Amino acid sequence: MRENIRIAIIQPKPYPSPEDPRNIGHALQLMERCRGEQLDVICLPEYFPALGEREIGAAARKLNSYVLAGMIEEDGAKRYNTSMLFSRAGKPIGRQRKVSVGAIERERLGISPGDGVFRGFETDFGKIGIPVGIDFWGQPEAGRQLSYQGVDIVFNPSAFSALRGHWKTGGLVRAFDNFLPIVGINTADYNAMIGDKRVHQHGGGSFIIQPPKMLDKDDFNRWARSIDDIENWAVLELDELESVHMADVNLASASRFRSEFFNRFGFKKV
């Protein structure tokens, strides 16, 4: 596991329909802004670009970065809302299907729920989890499963038009539960087509949450004795506009002190 990784959060303004093929080109344009940044992960939100597995894989290879993309996955007669992870070589190496599928997804897009198993995926910098949307912050199961597997960071690709503030609050709770850094990726504000109606989607608020950096056990003990709240774990929160934001995320502190953290608060060890 590496001490730090460099990521890009892409918060796009999608075209109105989630399956509009123009979203593929838009995703590639936004990813092109990552050229030369020597990134470890480029993050795209839930349902973006929805199509274009081959094109996103080619872009991952060209940019030499892992890419996390929101896809509509066809498997036999079923469709899934899937987080897909592409390797630096552009190969699909991870698929996480959303479990908590909302009414609009079921009725308008024909999305089926996944199997409820949340998987950690190995990369060259550590192990990651990629649960979709409310699967991560709405209930504790995804975080628990991923923590038990020893993931180093969780990416939470989402498409929230409501509960954006609660999304961050839920992310803070899961970060504390599991002593993990969390990256939440949302769409920007945009006008969506739901059936024959145009509906404004209040997007934005993509975030990075991470436990504080600590150098040794004495540093950890001083922090644990003085902790009052964890609001300062939220080190980044974007506005509602389309943006591509580069940032560094520290993995080492959480990994190094997770056992001490669980022991301090009496949580079950992993």
Secondary structure, 3 states (H helix, E strand, C coil): CCCEEEEEEEECCCCCCCCCCHHHHHHHHHHHCCCCCCCCEEECCCCCEECCHHHHHHHHHHHCCEEEEEEEEEECCEEEEEEEEECCCCCEEEEEECCCCCHHHHHHHCECCCCCCCCEEECCCCEEECCCCHHHHCCCHHHHHHHHCCCCEEEEECCCCCCHHHHHHHHHHHHHHHCCCEEEECCCCEEEEECCEEEEECCCCCEEECCCCCCCHHHHHHHHHHCCCCHHHEEEECCCCCEEEEEEEECHHHHHHHHHHHHHHCCCCC
